[in-house]
Amino acid sequence: MYTSFQFGAAFGLSAVTAVTVAATGAGGSPGAALAGYHAGLTVPAGLALLALALGVTALARRRRSGPPGAAPAPGGIRRRSGTGTAPTPRPCRDGRHARPPAVPAVSGTPVP
């Protein structure tokens, strides 16, 4: 995880540097440098806005679809969490309950 953060930071910094150098050009005047910095700083600002838009879109889709693993209500409409009663799990094909058996607590002895 830390390595991916470092790689992302290095990649972002190199993109900002490339845009800044390209926008500054060969002119060594302070105005050209300022224009280059302005163009370079639009890169992280644009990426931050893109990340915000993607995050809002993902949260909106998740909120519409309900909690993960929720069974659809009758008629194909998903229930909202916290409203009404929870749907009853359907039995498996062989008639057993759909919920997996309880796992015993971890101890030093092996479980058969």
Backbone torsions as a table, in degrees:
resi	resn	phi	psi	omega
1	MET	NA	-44.1	-178.6
2	TYR	-66.7	-36.7	179.8
3	THR	-65.0	-40.5	178.7
4	SER	-66.3	-34.5	176.1
5	PHE	-64.2	-44.5	179.3
6	GLN	-63.5	-42.4	179.8
7	PHE	-64.6	-41.8	178.9
8	GLY	-63.5	-40.8	178.9
9	ALA	-65.9	-42.2	179.8
10	ALA	-66.2	-40.1	178.7
11	PHE	-65.1	-43.5	178.7
12	GLY	-64.0	-41.7	179.1
13	LEU	-65.2	-38.5	178.8
14	SER	-68.3	-34.9	177.4
15	ALA	-66.2	-43.3	178.6
16	VAL	-63.3	-42.3	179.9
17	THR	-64.1	-42.3	-179.9
18	ALA	-62.9	-42.6	179.5
19	VAL	-67.6	-40.0	179.6
20	THR	-63.1	-46.6	179.9
21	VAL	-65.3	-40.3	-179.9
22	ALA	-66.5	-37.5	-179.0
23	ALA	-76.9	-29.2	179.8
24	THR	-71.0	-40.5	179.0
25	GLY	72.0	-157.7	-176.9
26	ALA	-85.0	-11.4	-178.6
27	GLY	-70.6	131.5	-178.5
28	GLY	-99.3	13.0	-176.9
29	SER	-75.8	154.9	177.6
30	PRO	-61.7	-31.8	178.0
31	GLY	-65.7	-38.4	178.6
32	ALA	-68.8	-39.2	178.0
33	ALA	-64.5	-41.8	178.9
34	LEU	-64.3	-39.5	177.2
35	ALA	-65.3	-36.5	177.7
36	GLY	-66.7	-42.4	177.7
37	TYR	-64.0	-39.4	179.6
38	HIS	-62.4	-45.5	178.8
39	ALA	-66.3	-39.5	-179.4
40	GLY	-65.8	-36.4	-178.6
41	LEU	-77.5	-10.6	174.4
42	THR	-73.4	-22.1	179.9
43	VAL	-63.7	-56.5	179.7
44	PRO	-66.5	-31.1	178.2
45	ALA	-66.6	-42.3	178.0
46	GLY	-65.7	-40.2	178.2
47	LEU	-67.3	-35.4	176.9
48	ALA	-65.9	-40.7	176.5
49	LEU	-65.9	-37.4	176.8
50	LEU	-64.7	-43.2	178.1
51	ALA	-63.6	-39.2	177.9
52	LEU	-63.0	-44.4	179.7
53	ALA	-64.0	-42.1	178.3
54	LEU	-65.1	-40.1	178.7
55	GLY	-65.0	-43.6	179.6
56	VAL	-65.0	-41.0	178.8
57	THR	-63.8	-43.6	-179.8
58	ALA	-65.3	-41.0	178.7
59	LEU	-66.3	-38.3	179.4
60	ALA	-65.7	-40.9	178.4
61	ARG	-65.9	-40.8	-179.3
62	ARG	-67.1	-38.3	179.9
63	ARG	-66.9	-37.3	179.2
64	ARG	-70.1	-35.1	-175.6
65	SER	-83.8	-12.1	179.1
66	GLY	89.6	-177.7	-178.3
67	PRO	-69.3	153.2	-179.6
68	PRO	-63.0	136.4	177.6
69	GLY	82.6	4.8	-179.6
70	ALA	-74.3	136.0	178.5
71	ALA	-78.9	142.1	178.9
72	PRO	-68.7	144.6	178.6
73	ALA	-76.4	168.8	177.0
74	PRO	-56.0	138.4	-178.5
75	GLY	90.2	2.9	177.8
76	GLY	82.5	4.8	179.9
77	ILE	-93.9	130.6	179.2
78	ARG	-76.8	143.5	176.5
79	ARG	-79.6	147.9	172.4
80	ARG	-82.4	145.8	179.5
81	SER	-70.2	138.9	177.6
82	GLY	89.7	0.1	179.6
83	THR	-115.0	128.5	177.3
84	GLY	70.6	-155.9	179.2
85	THR	-102.0	158.2	179.9
86	ALA	-71.9	145.0	178.7
87	PRO	-66.7	145.9	178.9
88	THR	-78.1	130.1	178.9
89	PRO	-65.9	141.1	178.5
90	ARG	-80.5	146.1	177.9
91	PRO	-72.0	158.6	176.8
92	CYS	-70.2	176.4	-179.4
93	ARG	-62.8	-33.5	-178.2
94	ASP	-86.7	6.6	173.9
95	GLY	94.3	-8.1	178.5
96	ARG	-77.4	162.8	179.8
97	HIS	-67.0	146.8	-175.3
98	ALA	-72.1	-20.6	-177.5
99	ARG	-76.4	136.3	-179.8
100	PRO	-68.5	156.4	179.6
101	PRO	-65.6	154.2	-179.8
102	ALA	-67.2	140.4	179.2
103	VAL	-93.8	129.6	179.6
104	PRO	-65.9	158.4	179.2
105	ALA	-63.7	148.1	-178.8
106	VAL	-72.7	129.6	176.1
107	SER	-141.0	-173.4	-178.5
108	GLY	-78.0	-11.4	-178.4
109	THR	-97.8	143.0	179.8
110	PRO	-72.5	149.8	179.4
111	VAL	-94.6	129.4	-179.1
112	PRO	-68.5	NA	NA
